[in-house]
Amino acid sequence: MTEITEVPSPFCGIGTDDLTIHVDGLQVKVAAGGCAVNTPAFELPLGDPEPRIAGEPATLEAAVAKAAELLRGKRGPVFSGCATDVNGMRALLALADRVGAVVDNAAFNNARRNLLAQQDTGWMNTTLAELKNRVDVLVVIGTDLESFAPRFFEKYVWNEAMFVADNEQRDVIYIGKAPSGEASTSPGGRKARVCACSDADLPEVLAVMSALLRGRPVKVESVGGIAVSDLQAILDRLKAARYGVFVWGAAALAFPHAELTVQTVCAIVKDINLQGVRCSGFPLGGREGDQTANQVCGWTTGYPARLSYARGFPEYDPFQFETARILADGEADALLWVQAFNVTPPPASEVPTVVIGRSGMAFAQPPAVYIPVGTPGIDHVGHAFRLDNVVAIRLKKLRDSNLPSTAQVLAAIEQQVQAHYVN
C-alpha cells in the first residue's frame, strides 16, 4: 500500500488539493480530506479495461480503427459529454474540426444561464482566493452550497483569512434553498441567516431586492414568503460590509429563463459597487471538466463548448447545437460520447455511438465502440480548471492501470481519419 498526500481533486470544482490517498494495487482509498463528492469518485472500482466493438472484446487498435470508420464521412456527427482534462479537450476539438462535428458540453445548459447573462450585460465576479481572504458577507442564492461542494465552508469561509481578523465577523445568508447541513454554521456556533422561498419565487424576490437597492417604491410587505423588511436588512448589511459576495449555482436554477435571474443578481452586485461598497459575484461550476471544456474551447475557437465545425469553421449557437435536440430531430448520424470522470452512459440514440469513457461504464444497449480510458487525476497526470477559471489544477497519477488517456485515444482516431483521406 502506498500513501500519496496533497492530492488534488478534479471532481468537486473548488480546487481541493489536500487529500490523502491510499493506493493498493489498482484500489484507491481516500484516507483523509474526502467528502460526499470526492470520495465516491476516487474510490469507484476499476472496471473491465478491454475495449469493445458492438459489445464484443477487441484490441485497442481495432477499436480505434472502427471508431475512425464510423466518424469519417458523416454529415452530422455530434461530440458530446466533453468530460475530460485539458489535453483531452484539445484532442476532441482537433477531431471535431477534422470531421465537421458539433461539440456540446453535457453541462452546457447549466452554464448557458450564466453565459447569456455575461454576454448580455457583463458581470463583476471574484476568485476563490479573494473570497477566502476578504469576504465578510456571503449571500447564497437558490443553491445548497454544502451539497454542491461539501468542503466549501471549511476551505473558504471558516479558514484563516488574510484580511478578516475574526471569522465570527463573517455573515452567511441564504436566499431560496436552506442549507442541508451544518457546514455554514460558524466555528463559534452562529448559524446562517435563512430567507427561504421556492425556486419559482426567486426571480420576484431578487427583483424586489434590486428595486429596494435602487430606491424604487415597493408596495408589498412580503414576496415569496419573505418579508420585504428582511430583504432590506440584508441590503443594509451588505452596504455596511467590507466585502460582500453573491454565490449561485446555475445548475440549481432549473426554471425557465433563469438567465434573467442571474442577470438580476449581477445587477445587484453592480449597484452595490456604485454605492461605494465592494461586492462581487461568484458562479459555481467546474465539476468533472465542465469549466475545462469551456476554457479550452474558448481559447481555441473564441466560443464556449457548444459549437459546430460543420461549415468548416467554428460556429457558436447556445440553443441550436444542443445534443438532445439534434438527436431528437434526427439530425445526427453519429455520436461520440466522452466521459472520463464518471460512468454516466451516453444518451439513448439510434445512431452509431462511440464511447470514450471511464472503465466500468454500463449500457442498456452496447455502443458500436467502447474504449475505456483512464481518469485524469487517478490514472494519469493532467490539468483541469477549477470553478473560478483562473487556476488549472495539476492532477497527479495515483496508480498504474495501463489505461490510455482520452487525449491519446482521440488523437489516434484523428490520425486514422486523416490517414484515410490522405490515402
C-alpha positions in Angstrom: 0.0 0.0 0.0 1.3 3.4 -1.0 0.2 6.7 0.7 0.1 9.8 -1.5 -0.5 13.2 0.1 -1.6 16.6 -1.2 -3.7 15.0 -3.9 -5.8 17.5 -5.9 -9.3 16.6 -7.0 -10.9 17.1 -10.4 -14.3 16.2 -9.2 -15.5 18.9 -6.8 -14.6 22.0 -8.8 -13.3 24.1 -5.8 -9.7 23.2 -6.1 -9.5 20.8 -3.2 -5.8 19.8 -3.1 -5.1 18.3 0.3 -6.5 14.7 0.0 -4.5 11.8 1.3 -4.9 8.7 -0.9 -4.0 5.1 -0.2 -3.3 3.0 -3.3 -3.1 -0.7 -3.0 -2.5 -2.2 -6.5 -5.5 -0.8 -8.5 -7.6 0.0 -5.5 -7.8 3.7 -4.5 -9.0 4.7 -1.0 -9.5 8.3 0.3 -7.8 8.3 3.8 -8.2 12.0 4.6 -9.8 15.1 3.1 -12.6 13.3 1.4 -16.2 14.4 1.1 -19.5 13.2 -0.3 -18.4 14.3 -3.8 -14.8 13.4 -3.9 -14.6 10.1 -2.0 -17.0 8.1 -4.2 -15.4 9.4 -7.4 -11.9 8.5 -6.3 -13.0 5.1 -4.9 -15.0 3.9 -7.9 -13.7 0.4 -8.6 -11.8 -0.1 -11.8 -13.9 -1.9 -14.4 -13.1 -4.1 -17.4 -10.3 -2.2 -19.2 -10.8 -4.1 -22.5 -12.2 -2.1 -25.5 -15.3 -3.5 -27.1 -16.9 -3.4 -30.6 -20.6 -3.9 -30.6 -20.3 -5.4 -27.1 -17.5 -7.9 -28.1 -13.9 -7.7 -26.8 -11.4 -6.1 -29.1 -7.9 -4.7 -29.2 -7.3 -1.0 -28.7 -6.1 -0.8 -32.3 -9.2 -2.4 -33.7 -11.5 -0.2 -31.6 -9.7 2.9 -32.7 -9.9 1.9 -36.4 -13.6 1.1 -36.0 -14.3 4.5 -34.3 -12.5 6.3 -37.1 -14.5 4.3 -39.7 -17.8 5.3 -38.0 -16.9 9.0 -37.8 -15.3 9.8 -41.1 -17.5 10.8 -44.0 -20.5 11.6 -41.8 -22.7 14.7 -42.4 -23.9 15.3 -38.8 -21.6 13.8 -36.2 -22.1 15.1 -32.6 -19.4 15.1 -30.0 -21.0 15.3 -26.5 -20.1 14.8 -22.9 -16.7 16.6 -23.1 -15.9 15.5 -19.6 -12.1 15.3 -19.8 -8.9 17.2 -18.9 -7.2 20.0 -20.9 -5.3 17.7 -23.3 -8.4 15.5 -23.8 -10.5 18.5 -24.8 -7.8 19.8 -27.1 -7.8 16.4 -28.9 -11.6 16.4 -29.0 -11.7 19.7 -30.8 -9.0 18.7 -33.2 -11.0 15.6 -34.2 -14.2 17.6 -34.4 -12.6 20.0 -36.7 -11.3 17.1 -38.8 -14.8 15.5 -39.3 -17.0 18.6 -39.1 -18.7 17.7 -35.8 -20.9 19.5 -33.4 -19.2 19.9 -30.0 -21.6 20.1 -26.9 -20.5 20.0 -23.3 -23.1 17.9 -21.4 -23.3 20.5 -18.7 -23.8 23.4 -21.1 -27.5 24.0 -20.3 -26.4 24.9 -16.8 -23.5 27.1 -17.9 -25.8 28.8 -20.5 -27.7 30.5 -17.7 -24.5 32.3 -16.8 -23.2 32.8 -20.2 -26.3 34.5 -21.5 -26.2 37.0 -18.6 -22.5 37.6 -19.1 -22.8 38.1 -22.8 -25.7 40.5 -22.4 -24.7 42.9 -19.6 -21.4 41.6 -18.2 -20.7 40.8 -14.6 -18.3 41.6 -11.7 -17.0 38.3 -10.3 -14.3 37.3 -7.9 -11.9 34.3 -7.4 -11.7 31.7 -4.7 -8.5 33.3 -3.3 -10.2 36.7 -2.9 -13.3 35.2 -1.4 -11.3 33.2 1.0 -9.3 36.2 2.3 -11.7 39.1 2.1 -15.4 38.2 2.3 -17.3 39.2 5.4 -20.9 38.8 4.0 -21.6 35.7 1.8 -25.1 35.6 0.2 -26.1 32.3 -1.3 -28.8 32.4 -3.9 -31.1 29.5 -4.6 -28.3 26.9 -4.0 -27.5 24.3 -1.5 -23.8 25.2 -1.4 -22.9 22.5 1.1 -24.4 19.8 -1.2 -22.6 21.2 -4.3 -19.2 21.3 -2.5 -19.2 19.8 1.0 -15.8 21.4 2.0 -16.5 24.9 0.6 -17.1 26.5 4.0 -14.2 24.7 5.6 -11.8 25.7 2.9 -13.0 29.2 2.0 -15.2 30.7 4.8 -14.2 29.3 8.2 -10.5 29.3 7.2 -7.7 31.6 8.5 -8.4 34.6 6.3 -5.7 37.2 5.4 -7.9 40.3 5.7 -10.6 39.2 8.2 -9.4 39.2 11.8 -12.2 37.1 13.2 -14.2 34.5 11.3 -17.1 35.2 13.7 -17.5 38.6 11.9 -18.4 36.7 8.7 -22.1 36.5 7.9 -23.6 33.8 5.8 -27.1 34.5 4.3 -29.2 32.0 2.3 -32.0 33.3 0.0 -34.0 30.5 -1.5 -32.9 27.0 -0.5 -31.9 26.4 3.1 -28.6 24.7 3.9 -28.8 20.9 4.1 -26.2 20.6 6.9 -24.2 22.5 9.5 -21.2 23.4 7.4 -22.4 27.0 7.1 -22.5 27.3 10.9 -19.5 29.3 12.2 -16.9 27.7 14.4 -18.4 29.7 17.3 -21.9 28.2 16.6 -23.5 31.1 14.8 -25.9 29.8 12.2 -26.5 31.2 8.7 -29.5 33.5 8.3 -32.1 31.8 6.0 -34.7 33.6 3.9 -36.4 30.6 2.4 -38.5 30.6 -0.7 -39.3 28.4 -3.7 -37.3 28.4 -6.9 -40.3 29.8 -8.7 -40.3 32.8 -6.3 -36.6 33.6 -6.7 -37.0 35.9 -9.7 -39.5 38.1 -7.9 -37.6 38.1 -4.6 -34.4 39.3 -6.3 -36.4 41.8 -8.4 -37.7 43.4 -5.2 -34.1 43.4 -3.7 -32.9 45.2 -6.8 -35.8 47.7 -6.5 -35.0 48.4 -2.9 -31.4 48.9 -3.6 -32.2 51.5 -6.3 -34.7 53.3 -4.1 -37.7 52.3 -6.1 -41.1 52.1 -4.3 -42.1 48.6 -3.2 -45.8 48.4 -2.2 -45.9 44.9 -0.7 -44.9 43.7 2.7 -43.6 40.3 1.6 -42.6 38.5 -1.5 -42.3 34.7 -1.9 -42.9 34.3 1.8 -40.0 36.6 2.7 -40.7 39.9 4.5 -39.6 42.9 2.5 -38.1 44.3 5.7 -35.8 41.2 5.8 -34.6 41.8 2.3 -33.9 45.4 3.3 -31.9 44.2 6.3 -29.8 42.0 4.0 -29.1 45.0 1.8 -28.2 47.2 4.8 -25.8 44.5 6.0 -24.2 44.4 2.5 -23.8 48.1 2.4 -22.1 48.1 5.7 -19.7 45.2 4.7 -16.1 45.5 3.7 -16.6 42.9 1.0 -19.8 41.1 0.1 -20.1 38.1 -2.3 -23.2 36.7 -4.0 -22.9 32.9 -4.8 -25.2 31.0 -7.0 -25.1 27.7 -8.8 -26.6 27.8 -12.3 -27.4 24.1 -12.2 -29.7 24.8 -9.2 -31.6 27.5 -11.0 -33.6 25.0 -13.0 -36.6 27.1 -14.1 -37.4 28.9 -17.3 -35.4 31.9 -18.2 -33.1 31.5 -15.2 -30.5 33.6 -17.0 -32.7 36.7 -16.2 -32.4 35.8 -12.5 -28.6 35.6 -12.9 -28.7 38.9 -14.6 -30.6 40.4 -11.7 -28.0 39.1 -9.2 -25.3 40.7 -11.4 -27.2 44.0 -11.5 -27.4 44.0 -7.7 -23.7 43.4 -7.4 -23.0 46.3 -9.8 -25.4 48.7 -7.9 -23.8 47.9 -4.6 -20.4 48.8 -6.0 -21.9 52.1 -7.4 -22.8 53.0 -3.8 -19.1 52.7 -2.9 -19.2 49.3 -1.3 -17.0 46.4 -2.7 -19.1 43.5 -3.8 -18.7 40.6 -6.3 -20.4 37.7 -7.8 -19.3 34.1 -7.7 -20.9 31.5 -10.0 -20.5 27.8 -9.1 -19.5 25.2 -11.6 -16.3 23.4 -12.7 -17.2 19.8 -11.6 -15.9 17.0 -13.7 -14.5 19.1 -16.5 -17.3 21.4 -17.5 -15.2 24.6 -16.9 -12.2 22.9 -18.6 -14.3 22.2 -21.7 -15.4 25.8 -21.9 -12.0 27.2 -21.2 -10.2 25.1 -23.8 -12.9 25.7 -26.3 -12.7 29.5 -25.6 -9.0 29.9 -26.2 -9.1 27.6 -29.2 -12.2 28.9 -31.0 -13.3 32.1 -29.2 -16.6 30.4 -28.1 -17.7 28.2 -25.2 -18.3 24.5 -25.7 -21.5 24.4 -27.8 -20.5 24.9 -31.4 -20.3 23.3 -34.8 -17.5 22.7 -37.3 -20.0 21.6 -40.0 -19.3 24.6 -42.2 -15.5 24.3 -42.0 -15.1 26.9 -39.2 -16.3 27.1 -35.6 -19.9 28.4 -35.3 -21.5 29.1 -31.9 -25.2 28.7 -31.0 -26.2 28.1 -27.4 -29.5 26.5 -28.4 -29.2 25.1 -31.9 -26.3 22.8 -31.2 -27.8 21.0 -28.2 -27.2 17.3 -28.3 -30.7 16.3 -27.1 -32.3 18.5 -29.7 -30.1 17.2 -32.5 -30.7 13.6 -31.6 -34.5 14.1 -31.1 -34.8 15.8 -34.5 -32.9 13.1 -36.3 -30.1 15.5 -37.5 -27.2 13.4 -36.2 -25.7 10.4 -38.0 -23.0 9.6 -35.4 -22.4 10.3 -31.7 -19.1 10.4 -29.8 -19.6 10.4 -26.0 -16.6 11.5 -23.9 -16.9 10.9 -20.1 -13.6 10.2 -18.3 -14.7 11.2 -14.8 -17.7 9.1 -14.1 -19.6 6.2 -15.6 -22.6 8.1 -16.9 -23.5 6.4 -20.3 -24.4 8.4 -23.4 -28.0 9.4 -24.2 -30.1 6.8 -25.9 -29.8 7.1 -29.6 -30.4 5.1 -32.8 -27.2 6.5 -34.4 -23.8 4.7 -34.3 -22.2 5.6 -31.0 -18.6 5.7 -30.0 -17.9 5.9 -26.2 -14.6 7.1 -24.8 -15.3 6.7 -21.1 -14.2 5.7 -17.7 -13.9 2.0 -17.2 -16.9 0.3 -15.6 -19.5 2.1 -17.7 -22.6 0.0 -18.2 -25.0 0.3 -21.2 -28.6 -0.7 -21.8 -27.5 -1.3 -25.4 -23.8 -1.8 -26.2 -22.5 1.1 -28.3 -20.8 0.5 -31.6 -17.4 1.1 -29.9 -16.5 1.5 -26.3 -12.9 2.4 -25.3 -12.3 2.6 -21.6 -9.9 5.3 -20.7 -8.0 6.5 -17.6 -9.4 9.1 -15.3 -7.4 12.3 -15.1 -6.0 12.7 -11.6 -6.1 8.9 -10.9 -4.7 7.0 -13.9 -2.7 9.8 -15.5 -1.5 13.3 -14.9 -3.4 16.2 -16.4 -4.8 19.7 -15.9 -8.4 20.7 -15.0 -9.8 24.2 -14.4 -11.4 24.9 -11.1 -14.7 26.7 -10.9 -13.4 30.3 -10.9 -11.5 29.7 -14.2 -8.2 31.3 -13.0 -6.3 28.2 -12.0 -5.6 25.0 -13.9 -5.2 22.3 -11.2 -2.2 20.0 -11.8 -3.6 16.5 -11.5 -1.5 13.5 -10.2 -1.2 10.0 -11.4 -2.0 7.6 -8.5 -1.9 4.1 -9.9 -0.7 2.1 -12.9 -3.8 0.9 -14.6 -2.3 0.9 -18.2 -5.4 2.6 -19.4 -4.9 5.2 -22.2 -5.8 8.8 -21.7 -8.7 10.4 -23.5 -6.2 12.6 -25.4 -4.3 9.5 -26.6 -7.4 7.7 -27.9 -8.9 10.7 -29.7 -5.5 11.6 -31.2 -5.2 8.0 -32.5 -8.7 8.2 -34.0 -7.9 11.5 -35.7 -4.7 10.0 -37.2 -6.7 7.1 -38.6 -9.3 9.5 -40.1 -6.5 11.7 -41.6 -4.7 8.7 -43.0 -7.8 7.5 -44.8 -8.2 10.8 -46.6 -4.5 11.0 -47.4 -4.5 7.5 -48.9 
